[in-house]
Amino acid sequence: MPSIADLPWLTSPPADFVEQCAALTAERGMDGLGAEVARLAGHGLDARQARRLARAMGRISQAGGDLAPLSPFRLVVLSNATFDFIGDHLPAAAARHGLALELILPPFDQPMQEALDPASQTRQAAADAILLALDHDWFAVGRPALDDPAGALAAATGRLTALIDALRANTSATLILSTVASPPTALFGSLDARAPGSPRSLVEALNAFIVALADESGALILDTRALAERVGAERWYDQVQYFAYKLPFASVFGAIYADWVGRLIGAARGKARKCLVLDLDNTLWGGVVGDDGVAGLTLGAGSARGESFLAVQKLALDLKRRGVILAVSSKNDDAVARDAFENHPEMALKLSDVAVFQANWLDKPSNLEAIAASLNIGLDALVLLDDNPAERAQVRAALPSVAVPELPADPAWYAWTLGEAGYFEAVGFSNEDRLRAATYATDAHRAGVRATARDLGDYLSSLDMRLTAAPFDAAGRTRIAQLINKTNQFNLTTRRYSEAQVAAMEADPSAITLQIRLADRFGELGMIGVVIARVGEGVDGVREAAVDSWLMSCRVLGRKVEEAMLQLLRERALAAGAHRIAAHYRPTPKNAMVRDLLDRLGFTLLAEDARGGRDYCLTLAEASPVTLPMRITRTAAWAHVAPN
């Protein structure tokens, strides 16, 4: 039986792993180091191997090397227990999920001191996130409070609230709150969950408070309780290691805990995967449809093997319902493969659930590249589920940025493996997430219209586009934060902001904020653009709107949405008394497509630095609105926003 503690979806590291880590030096050249780190991190590493990779990453950073495409991320961990053994795993786990992690571990059991002391590591770190890895001992709920359970719970929640208030007052980092695993021993037995004041009932009430507090404050949740339940409390707690070393849980779970942290902060930076690509024969059904025929496939009720494949299909459908795009890549005859979807009575998946269907005799890497291109997403957004070890190895070698989980021999574990690997980690769930799979399917219809249109103008007019503009608000906050953290290509500055920081902008009188939604005759595309600008005096004393962020979904490229966004920004800037718009292009490895955006929109180039960054301005008196192929609606809140 596989165990998540072993990360069985990852392959074993190569025999020369240590030597490959040693070869990772900035002196050998800057190109490809981040991709190589990510490749090495994609193996199942023990603590020693993870530590070797972390040291290599540290050497590269100290030498001024660039770990792109890994995104830099600075994490502080505040814990009441010894955390160093987990810290050994964290940089590798974060790299596996797209981040170049700088880890700060202040002295253990001093979270409040770290929050209040201006000279503390936490206060000095300028961290992207602070993880509060606090267990039942810190909350003082590990012992029964039978005489005053309400008082014990109030003391625990009050202590956490005070710590969060201090961190909020003194740092701008995203907070990650951890749920608490139940203590390993029972007081009443089966009555523990119902007995007021028992440790289990106190912990359950505390966890409900933590989740509600995170929802209210915009903090992230690391569900440590769920992880402990997955492996079992009997294994989670190691009393010998706790009393000897003050470890919060058994060291054997350091790798999976670090992976949970890595996938969470990776998702917060938009690194979660977007598309599940499914093989067919012996992955979605048992047998080979080209040889066995539709009637000869093993699928559905009646056999353990058939139910195993049906479980994979049901999981894929569940993922689609929460916004994951589904695609098919199979070495098969197209008509024969489609026949199984259309005519097998036990098929849970239908052709309408699949955004891209690739059944042909090309190699898997070529098909995966075609799928990514047709969906206009990166290869690093793909997960391939394939039963064939040779196909998996070929894809890993040719396309290392594609996630390819290792699968056990028994298909009963396929769905479990895909679910536990955490490729589709989420930090929020918006209406746009629900719509995503459907909107990618309608993109095919839009492409068909484009192919038959006489020219671009004819095509855009035929779409009957409707654009809605509004300032930031609570209803759009989750999606705004998602776009800010996920958009890499059409992103002028690639600055990242948490949901809490987005909320602060809503109330900032100096901020111009725009959220842009788009619909056309094929359906809703949801929120597709964000602009943030700040109104104030420029270096020469002239009042200006300085663009902090300007980003847009690549799915609406070529529709003149960027021209509409500029027109709306210009309107808001004039209302705020600005005389010009100032903007800066900050290059990243992925945003070259917007390098000339401001030139195309009529901005004047002022300066360019050695790294390719560019400063621009647009004098508002000289700019004029352009004719746009869409109807623009401003929400009621638009008229009530007037920056000072």
N, C-alpha and C positions, 0 to 999 in steps of 0.2 A: 504494500500500500504506500503510495507516495505521500510525502509530508511537505507542507509549505515551508517548513524550516529549512529544507534542502534546496529551495527554489528550483524544482525539477524541470521547469520550462526553459531553463538556461542550459547551454552546453558546458561541458567541462573545459577548463582553460587549457591551452596548448602546453605541451611538455616544456617548452622554452619560455613560459610566461615571464619568469623573472628576468631573463635576458632581454625580452622585448620591452619590458618596463625600463630597464636600464638604458636601452637605446633611445628612449624618448627624451631628447634634450633639445633645447632651443637652438643650440649650436648647429644642429644638423639641418636647420632650415625651418622657417615658420609655417610653411604650407602643410596642411593635413594633420597637424599634431592633434587637434581636437577630435577629428574623425577617428584617428588611431586610438586615442584614449577611450572614446565611446565604444569602439570595437572591442577593446580589451575588457572594458567594464561590462560588456554584454555576456560575459561568462559567469558561471556560478563560482564565486571566489570565497575562499576561507579568509579568516581575519588577517593572516600573514600576507596573503596575496593582495587583498584589498589595501592593506597598509603600504605595500610596495607601490601600487598604482597611485595612491594618494601622495606618496613622496615624489614620484615622478611628476605629477601635476604641480606640486609645490616648486620643484626645481624649474619647471618651465615658466611658471608665473614669476618667480624671483629673477629669472634671466630676461624678463620682458617678453616672453613668448606669448603667442596668441592661441587660445584654445577654441576659437570658433570652429565649427558652428555651435559648440556648447555656449550657453548663455551664462555670464557671471552671476553668482548668487551668494550672498553673505548671510549665514545663519548663525544665530546665537541660541544655545540650548541652556535653559535654566532648569535644573533638576535638584531634587533633594537627595538623590542617590548618585552613586559613582557611574559616570556615563562614558568614561574613556574607552571601554571595550566596544561600545556601540559606535563611538566616534571613529574607530578604526574602519568601520564599514561604510560610513556615510558618504565620503567623497566619491567612492566607486559607485555606490547606489545612485547618487545624484547624477553622475555622468551617464549612467545607464538610461536615465530619464531626461537627458538633454541639458544638464546644468554643469557648469564648472564651479564647484562648491568651495567656498572659503568658510571653514567651520571655526566658531569661537566657543570654547568651553570654559566659562568662568568657574571658580571654585564651587564645589557642590554644596547644596543645602544653604545657599545664601541668596535666594531669588529677590527678597525684598531689599536687601542691601544693594544688590546690583541695580535695582530699579531706582533707588533713591540717591545713591552716591554719584555725584557728577564725574568722579574720576574712575568709575567702574568700567570694566571691559564692555559691559552691555551699553552703557551710556556713550562710550567712545567709539563703538563699532560702526555706527551708521549702517546697521544691519537692514537687509531686505525683509527678514522675518525673525521672530523670536518664538521658539518652541518652549512651551511650559510643560515639561515632562515631569509632572508631579503625581505621586501615588497616594494611596490611602493613608500612609503614615503622615505625610505633610498636612493632609486635611484633618488628621486626628479622627478618622472614622473607622480605623482598623480595630478598635476596641468597642465593646457594647456601650450604649448610652441609654440604658433601660429607664432610668429615672427622668431623663429630660431629653428625649430624642429630638424635639423641635429646637431646643437650644443648641444641641450638637450640630444639627444641620445648619442652623443660622450662623454658627461660628465658622463652619467650613466654607459656606458660600460667602460670608463676609470677608474672610481672609483672601479668597480668590478675587473678589471684587476690588478690595484695596490694592492688591498687587497689580491688577489690570489698570486701575485708575492711575497708579504711579507710572506704569509703563506708557500709558497713553499720554500722560502729561509730559513725559521726558524723552520719548522716542517717537519716530514716525513709522516704525516697522510694522509690518503685518503681524498680528498675533496668531499663533497656532495653539489652540487649547486642546489638551489631551483628555479623553474620557479616562475613567479610572477602572482598573480591573478589580473584581471582587476579591476580598481576602481569601486565602486558600482553606481556611478552616470554618466549620459550621458551629453555631452556638445552639440552635434549636433543631437542626436537621432540616426537614422539609418545611418547617414553619418559618425558616429564616427570612424568606421573601416577604412574609406578611407580618412578622413580629416587629412592632415599632421599636426602634433603637438597636436592632441587631445590626452588625456591620454590613450585611448584604443589603438590608432595606435602606440603610443610610447611604450606601454607595449608589444604589439605584436612583434614589432621590437626588443625590448630588449630580449624577450624570445627566438627569433630565434638566437640571438647572444649567449645567455647562453647555448643553446643546442649545437651550433657549437663549443663553447669554451670547453664544456665538452668532446665532441668527439675528439677534438684536444689534450686535456691535459690528458685524461684518468680519469677525474673526474666522479663521479656518478651523476645522475639526480634524484631529488625528484620532481615529477610533481605536485606541489601545484596548479598550474593553472587548471589542469585536475580535481583535487579533488574539487576545488571550483565550477567548471562547473557542476560536478556531483550533487552537492547539491543545486546549484543556488546562484548567487551573492547576491540576496536579503536576503538569509538566512545566507550566509557565513560571511558577515560583520554585526556586531552589533555595531551601532554607540554609544549607551549608554556605552557598555563595553569598547569600544576604548577610548572614552573621559575620562571615569572614571578611567580605569585601564591600558590603553595602551595595550589591548589585540589585537593580530594581526588578530584574527577572533573570531567568537562566541564560547564561551566555550563549547557549546553542541557538537562541532566537535572535541574536544580534543582527544577523544578515537579513532576515525577513523583516524585522522591525525597521532597519535602515532602508530597506526597499520600500516599505510603506511610506516612510518619510520622503524618500526620493520621488516616488510617484506623485505624492501630494504636492510638493513644492514645484515639481515639474509641471503638473497640471495648472498650478497657479501662474506659471509663466507661459502657458499655452502650448506645452510640449506633449500633451496627451494625444494619442493616435485618433484619427478620424474615420478610418475606413477599414473594414474587415473584408479581406479577400479570401474567398472560400474555394478550395479544391472540391471536386465532386466525387469521383470514384473512391470508395473506401474512406471518405471523409464526411460527406453528407449522407451517404448510403453505403451499404455493404455490397460489394461486387463491382463489376465493370459494365456499365450500361451498354457499351458497344458490343460486348461479347454475350452478356447474359440477358439483354433485353430489359425492358421496363418491368415485365412480370417477374423476372428472375432476381430483382434487387432485394436485398434484405433491409427492411425499414419498417418501423412502427411496432405496434403491440403484437405479442405472440412469441417473441424471442428476446432474450436479454441483449443480444447483439443489435437487433433491429431497434430496440428502445434506446440504445446508446446513441445511435446515429440520429434518431428523432430528437434526443436531448440537445444535440449540437444545433439542430435547426431551430428548436424553440429558443435556445439562448441567443442565436443570431437574430431572431425576431424581436426578442426583448431588447437587445442592443439597438436595433433599428428604431424601436419605439422611443428610446431615449436619445436618438439623434445620430447614432453611428451609421455611416453609409455602408451598404453591402455591395460587394462585387463578386464576380465569379471568374476564376482563371483555371482552365482545365484543358489538358491534352485530350481532345475529343472532337468528334464531328459535331458541328453546331446544331444541326437539326436533331440528331440523336439525343444530345444532352438536353435540349429544350423539351423534348418529348417526355422525359422523366418528370419535369416540373409540371407539365400540362396534364399528364395522364396517370401518374402513380397516385393511387387514392390516399396514401399515407403521407404525402408530401405536405409539411407545414409551411415551407417556404414556397412562394409563388414567383413567377417571373416578374410580376409587378413590384416585388420587394427588392429586386436587384437593380442597382443604378447602372452598372456596366457589366455586360455578359461577354466574356472572352472564352469561347470554346473553339480551339483550333490546334494546329500541330506545331506552333512556334514554341520556342523555349520560354520557360516561366519568367525569367528576367525581362525579356522583351515585352511580354504581356503585361507585367506589372508596370513597366514604364509607360505603356500605352494607357493603362487604367489611370495612373496618376495624371497623365497629360490631359485625358478626356475630362477628368473631374477638376482640373486646375488646382491640384494640391501637390505637395511635395512627396517624394518617396518616403520621407520620414514620418508621414501620416498613415502609412500602410502597415497592416498586420496580415501576414499570410498564414492560414491554417491549412496544413497539408500533411497527409499521413505518410508521404513517401520520403524516407530519409535522404535519398539522393537529390530529390528536388529541393528539399530544405537546404542541404549543403550547397547546392549550386546558387541558390538565391542569396544565401549569406555571403558567399564569396564574391558574387557579382554586384550585389546591391546591399552592402552592409548596413545602410540606414533603414532598410525594411526590417521590421520585427518579425521573427520567425520562431514561434515557440517550439521547443522540442516536445514530441508527443510520445507517450508510452505505447507499448504494443497493444494493450487492451483499449478498444474504443470507449469503454465505459468511463474512462478518465479523460476523454477529449474535452467535454464541456467543462469539467472541473478545472482542467489545466488552463483553458482559455479564460475562465472567470477569475481564477486566483492570480493570474500573471499581472493583472492591473494595468493593462495597456490603455484602457479607456477611462482612467481615473477622472473624476469630475469634482470641481469645487463649487459648482452651482448648477441649477437646472432651470433654464428659461423657456419661454414659449418658442424662441428661435431654435432651441435645441430640439424641441418636438417637431418643428417644421423641417429640420435640416435634410433628412433623408428624402422627403418628398420634394423639396425644392431642387435638389440635385437631379432628381428624375425629370422634373419639368425643364431643366436646362437643355436636355436633349431636344425637346420640342422647340425651344428658342433657337437652338443651333439649326434646326431644320428650316425655320423661317428665315434665318440669316442666309442660308444657302440659296434660297429662291428669290431673295430680295434683289431689286435692280441695283441699289447702291446703299450706302450707309444711312443716308437720310431716310430713305424709304423703309429700311429695316427698323430704325429707331421709332419712326412714326407708327409703324405697324404694331409695336409692342404696347402702345397705350399706357405708358409709364406714369405712375403717380408717386410723387416723392413727398414725404411728410417730415417736417423739421420741428424740433422742440429743444428747449434747454434740458440739461440733465435733470432727472427727477428720480424719486424712489422706485417708481415702477420699472424704469429702465436700467436701474443701477447695476444689477447682476450682469446683464448683457453688455453694458458699457465696459465694465471691468473685464469681461471675457474678451471683447474685441481688442481692448488696449493690450492685453497680455498675450493674445494669440496671433495678432496680425504682424507679419514680418516683412512682407514684400512691398505692399503699398503702405508704407509707414515712413513719414518724413523724418522723424527723430527717434523712433523706437524706444521712447520712454515708457516705463511700466508703472502702473498705479494699482493699488489694492482697492477693494470695494469700499473700505473705510475712507481712503483718500479721495475716491470719487464722491462719496457722500459729503466730504468737507468742501469740495469744489462747488457743490450745489448751493451752499450758503455763502460762498466767497463773493463779495460784491465787486471785486476787481476782475473776476473771471468771466470770460465769454465761453459758454459751453454749448455745443451742438450735438444732438443725436439725430441721425438721419435714417429714415426707413424708406423702403422702396417696394412697390408692387407693380405688376403688369398684368396683361390679360391672361397670363398663364397661372398667376397666383401670387401669394405673398413671398417676398424674399426676406422680410424681417428687417432688423436693424443692420445696416451695412456700412455706416460711416460715423466717425467721431471727430470733432474738432475741439481743441482747448486753446484758448488764447488769454493773455493777461493784459489788461489795460493799465497804462502808466506812462511816465515820461521816459523817453529814450535818452541816450547819453548826451544828445544835443538839446535836451529840454523839450522836444516836440512830443506831444501826446500821441501814443501809438498803441496798437493792439499787437502784441508780440505772440506769435504762434508757438505754443508749447508742444502740441501734438496735432497731427493731421494724419488720419489713417482711414482706409477703406478696404472692404472685401474685394479681392481680385475677381470675384464672380461677376462683378458689375463693371469691369473694365470696358472701355469703348462705348459707354452709354452717355458720356458727357455729365456724369454725376459729379466729377471733380469740379467742373465749371459751375454747377449748381451750388456746390458747397462753398466755393469762393464767393458767389453772389450773396449767399446767406450770411457768410462771415463779414463781408463788406457792409451789408445792411446793419448788422449788430454793431460793428465797429463805428460806423457813422453815428448810430444812436448813442453810443458811449462817448462821443466827442472826440474820437481819434482822427488824426489827419493822415495816418498811413498804417499799413500792415507790415510788420517786420517778421521775417521767417528765416529759419536756418535748416539746411539739409545736413543731417548727420549720417554719414555712410556706415552701413553694416554689411556683413557678408551676403545678406539676402535682399536689401532694399534698393538695388541698382535701378530698378524700374522707375523710381521716382527721382532719380538724379536730375533730370531735366524738367520735372513737373512744373516748378515755379517759372522757368523760362517760358514754357508753353503757355502758362496762364498770364503772362505779361508782366511778371515781376522784373525788377532791375537787379542784376548781379552786382553786389558791392565788393565782395572779397571771397577768396578761396584759400583754404589753409593747406598745409603739406599733406594732410591725410585725406583730402578731397572734400572736406566740409565747406559749405557755401553759405554766405550771408546774402539775403535779399531784402528788398523793400518794394512796396507798391503804394504809390501816392493815391489816396482815395479820390481826390478831386479829378485825377486824370483817368480813373478807371470807370467804365460804364457797363451796365448789365448787358448780357448777350441773350440772343434768342435760344431757348432750350427746348428739346423735344420731349417735354414732360410737363405735367401739371404739378405745381408746388403748393402744398398746404402747410400753413403755420398753425400750430396748436394754440389753444387759448392762452396757455402759459407764456407764449412768445411775447405777447404785448406787455406783460407785467415784469419783464426782466430788463433792468437798466443799470448796467455796471457804473460804479462811481469813478 
